[in-house]
Amino acid sequence: MQSTREIASEYRLRHWAQIIANQKGSGLNIKDYCEREGFNQNRYFYWQRTLRQTLCDALPAAVGGQIAPEGGMDCSRGVGNNERRGAYRNRTIPGDS
């Protein structure tokens, strides 16, 4: 049985996965989409990074941890292109735990 914390975490991941999918389909860049929807870009990038890491962690060991889908994600590092440049590395958002 899942704990309340696990259920809440799964809910937040699904919620942000939908937001990110909506942004991709909107035709807007991230900045404009975040302004329109009323949240901070840093929060968007935090959840984008968290989702990427969660998906990488869920990959079977047989894959060897290295994939390169559209967007240049490299699971061996656990980060995408922007994070490799250090733009948002190791940042947390207070209240989102």
N, C-alpha and C positions, 0 to 999 in steps of 0.2 A: 504494500500500500504506500502510495506517495505521501510525503509530508506536505503540509500547507506551503512551506517554503519552495519545495520542488514544483508544486502546481503553479504557484505564482511566477516562478522563474520561467516555466514552460509557456505560460500565458504571455508574459512580456516578450519572449523570443518570437512567438507566433504573431503577436501584435506588430512588432517592429519589422518582421519579415514582410508583412502585408504593406506596411508603410513604405518600405524600400521598393517593393514591387510596384506600388502605386506611383512612386516618383519616377521609376524607369518608364512606365507607360504614359506618364503625363506629358512628356515632351518638354518639360521644364528642366533647367539645370538645378542642381541641389540647392543652391542659395535661394533661387526664386521659389522653389517648391517649399522649402522650410519657412520662408517668410509668409507664403500664402497659407500654410497650415498652422502657423503660429508657434513653431518651436525652433530652438537654437540649432545651428549647423553642427556644433560640437556634439550635441546629443545624438544627432543623426549618424555622425561618423563613429561615435562610441558604439552604437548598436550595430552598425554595419560591421565593424571590426569584431564585435562579440559574436555576431552570427557567423561570420567567416570562421572564427576559431572553433565555435561549437560544431560546425559542419566538418571541419578538418579533424577534430577529435573523434567524430563519429565514423570516419572512414575505416574500412577494414584494414587490418595490418598487412594484408596481402598486397595492397596498393603501394606500400612502402612509404606512404606519407607525402609523395610528390605528385602533384597534379598541376596543370596549368590551364584552367578553363578561361573563357573570355574574361578579360579584366586583369589577367596576370597574377592570379592568386597562387601562391606557392606555400603549400601546407607544411613543407619541411621547416619553414621559418615561422609559419603561423600568421603571416601578415600579407597584405596586398601591397601594390605599388606605392600608394601614398604613405603607408605606415613605414615602409622601408626607407623612405626619405626622412623619416623622423617627425613628420608634421604633427601627428597626434599620438605618438608612442607613450605608453604607460600613463595615460590621462584617465582619471576617473571622474564620474559625475556624482556629486554629493546627493544622497537620497536614493540613488539607484543601486541597490545591492541585492 
